[in-house]
Structures are given as C-alpha cells and as structure tokens.
Amino acid sequence: MLDLDAEVFGAQLGEALDLAPMTTPRRVVDLGAGTGTGTRLLRSRFPDAHLTAVDNSPGMAQRLRQQGFDVHEADLDAGFPPLGPVDLVWASSSLHHVADPAALLAGVRAALAPGGVLVVLELDGLPRFLAAPGFEDQAHAAAVAAGWNHYPEWQSVLEAAGFSVTRTSLTTTAPDGPTARRYARLWFDRFSAGFGMSLQGVPVEFAPRVTRTVWIAEVAR
C-alpha cells in the first residue's frame, strides 16, 4: 500500500519537500523510512547528501538496503539515534507511531545543525477514491472511530520542543488509472474486512484524492 500510495500520490510528497527552506543539505535522515517512499524522493532531490534511512523493522531495513540506502536500525521509542549533526530530518507518517514524541523531537532538535529543518507529514484521513459520497464517508467514520492514524496536532508539540513551525495543508487529485484502482481495491478490501462494510452497489466512478498536513519545523531563534 505504501508503494502504491507513492505511485498515485507521490507528487504530493515532492510538494511537501518544496516547502522546506533547504537547498543543499549535507546530511539527511528519513525517520521511519518503511519501504523507502520518502527516502527515494530525498535521494533524487539531494543526490550529493549523505542520506540515512532509519527504521526498526528488519524486513524494511532489508528492503531499504536492497535499494542501496545507508540504513540505521533503531527503535525511535528510545529517542533520536546518534547520527551526528544533520541538516534535514524527514518524518512522513511515522511520528504518530512513537511512544514519546516529545523526547524524540528533543533529540531531533539537538541533532540539527544550524539552519537545519525537520519536515513532519501526516495524512489528514484515508485517501478518497470515489467521485460520489456515501460509502467512503461511512468507511472514514468507521476508521476514525477505530482510532486509525490517530495523532495530536503536532504544531503545539513541535513548538514545545523548541521549534518555530509553519503548517500547510496539501490536497492532491490524481488521475484515474490501473494503479489508482489497485490502490483503491486494497483500501476497499480493508474496509470490508476490518469494518464489516459491504461494497455491493458502490459506484465505480473514480476521483483519487488525498490530503496531508505538513509541518515545517526550524529551530526557534
């Protein structure tokens, strides 16, 4: 699902990175890199930077190494790993998995070099695929009730950690196509299995779209 999201909505990640006031970082860290969606973007954008992908899953670490990334296996619940001064930290849909975000953010702030930037991204909700409302509204409500993707408003948490923060909301609409429909089918299958909802009678007109919030955090001056 992560790889399909990158194929369908990957341009949005590039838009998020465009918001960062960072042109030539020397050391870049992807926190909770997963399958490497953001890591690939960071490598393509900053080919001369020393890029480190951080993840706690041996399986994900192996996938990242197969893509040629420098990987640091670490549990972010234990804080920011000892990677030395860094210029850019990318945390896409990973911060809400951490048991003590405040402690991790304090470590990020301490590790950032002068002028360094932290970029935090979160989905505002499940991706939407159907042009007509109805089924997806029910599915989204069920997912929220189940606590899916729950996270606090990071603005105040980041500010408490000593950052100056700019918050932006990005909405991207992608074209219909085979990849978008494969991605939609995975979500719809999850709705049916996880939330006991039937897809029978759901209209098939597609309009894939997703909204993410981006927090650009700089060390407060």
JOBEL-V661439 format. One line per field, one symbol per residue. ss: DSSP state (H for helix, E for strand, L for the rest). phi: phi as a letter, one per 20 degrees, with the letter a starting at -180 (. if undefined). burial: b if it has 24 or more other C-alpha atoms within 12 Angstrom, else e. A space follows every 50 residues. Layout:
# JOBEL-V661439
ss: ???
phi: ???
burial: ???
This chain:
# JOBEL-V661439
ss: LHHHHHHHHHHHHHHHHHLLLLLLLLEEEEELLLLLHHHHHHHHHLLLLE EEEEELLHHHHHHHHHLLLEEEELLHHHLLLLLLLEEEEEEELLHHHLLL HHHHHHHHHHHEEEEEEEEEEEELLLLEEELLLLHHHHHHHHHHHLLLLL LLLHHHHHHHLLEEEEEEEEEEELLLLHHHHHHHHHHHHHHHHHHLLLLL LLLLLEEEEEEEEEEEEEELL
phi: .fffgffedgfffffffffffbdcfecccdemfmeogffffffffcfeee dcedbeegffgfffffenefddebeffeofffdnfcdbddcdlcffeefc gfffffffgfeffgnfcdddcbffafgdcefefpgffffffffffenflf bfffgfffffeodecddcdcdcddffrgffffffffffffgffedmdeef nffdfdbfbbccdcdeddffe
burial: beeebbbbbbbbbbbbbebbebeebbbbbbbbbbbbbbbbbbbeeeeebb bbbbbbeeebbbebbeeebbbbbbebbebbbebebbbbbbbbbbbbbbee bbbbbbbbbbbbeebbbbbbbbbbbbbbbbeeeebbeebbeebeeeeeee beebbebbbebbbbbbbbebbbbbeeeeebbebbbebbeebeeebebebe eeeeebbbbbbbbbbbbbbee
